[in-house]
């Protein structure tokens, strides 16, 4: 019975491993792009905050925070970590 469970779980573990690798690579690229975008939007937000409208400047600064590597990419990294935890949980329960 244990052998059958190992055979059934092996493709799932391989699939989860590939998903983690692909999403990690995408996360690395998107963090770089989002870092550049957040810098530009942040500087624009500060300029608008000083020159024209406080409300629009604050809105742009919040958007800059969300696209920064601390905002949305961190949530995506958490999800990738949860998929990896699922893979390890399946792997540990089957192979012991």
C-alpha positions in Angstrom: 0.0 0.0 0.0 2.8 2.4 0.9 4.5 1.7 -2.5 1.3 2.6 -4.4 1.0 5.8 -2.4 4.6 6.7 -3.3 3.9 6.1 -7.0 0.8 8.3 -6.9 2.5 11.1 -4.9 5.6 11.3 -7.1 4.0 13.2 -10.0 2.3 15.6 -7.6 5.6 16.4 -5.9 7.3 16.9 -9.3 4.5 19.2 -10.4 4.7 21.3 -7.2 8.5 21.5 -7.5 8.2 22.8 -11.1 5.5 25.3 -10.0 7.7 26.6 -7.2 10.7 27.0 -9.5 8.7 28.8 -12.2 6.9 31.1 -9.7 10.2 31.9 -8.0 11.8 32.9 -11.3 8.8 35.1 -12.1 8.9 36.6 -8.7 12.5 37.5 -9.1 11.9 39.3 -12.4 8.8 41.0 -11.2 10.4 42.2 -8.0 13.1 43.9 -10.1 10.5 45.6 -12.4 8.2 46.5 -9.6 11.2 48.0 -7.7 11.9 50.3 -10.6 8.3 51.2 -11.0 7.8 52.0 -7.3 10.9 54.3 -7.4 9.5 56.2 -10.3 5.9 56.4 -8.9 7.3 57.3 -5.5 9.4 60.2 -6.8 6.4 61.3 -8.9 4.2 61.1 -5.7 6.6 63.3 -3.7 6.7 65.8 -6.5 2.9 66.0 -6.8 2.7 66.1 -3.0 4.9 69.1 -2.8 3.7 71.0 -5.9 0.0 70.4 -6.6 -2.3 68.1 -4.5 -1.7 66.5 -1.2 -4.4 63.9 -1.8 -3.0 62.8 -5.2 0.5 62.7 -3.8 -0.5 60.4 -0.9 -2.4 58.2 -3.4 0.7 57.8 -5.5 2.8 57.1 -2.5 0.5 54.3 -1.4 0.6 52.9 -4.9 4.4 53.1 -4.9 4.4 51.1 -1.6 2.1 48.4 -2.9 4.2 47.8 -6.0 7.5 48.0 -4.1 9.2 44.7 -3.2 7.7 45.1 0.3 4.1 45.2 -0.9 2.5 42.8 -3.4 5.6 40.8 -4.3 6.0 39.9 -0.6 2.5 38.5 -0.6 3.3 36.5 -3.8 6.5 35.2 -2.1 4.4 34.1 0.9 2.1 32.1 -1.5 5.1 30.5 -3.1 6.3 29.5 0.3 3.0 28.0 1.1 3.0 25.9 -2.1 6.5 24.7 -1.1 5.3 23.9 2.4 2.5 21.8 0.8 5.1 19.9 -1.3 7.2 19.2 1.8 4.2 18.1 3.8 3.1 15.6 1.1 6.7 14.4 0.7 7.2 13.9 4.4 3.9 12.1 4.9 4.6 9.7 2.0 8.3 9.0 2.3 8.4 9.6 6.1 
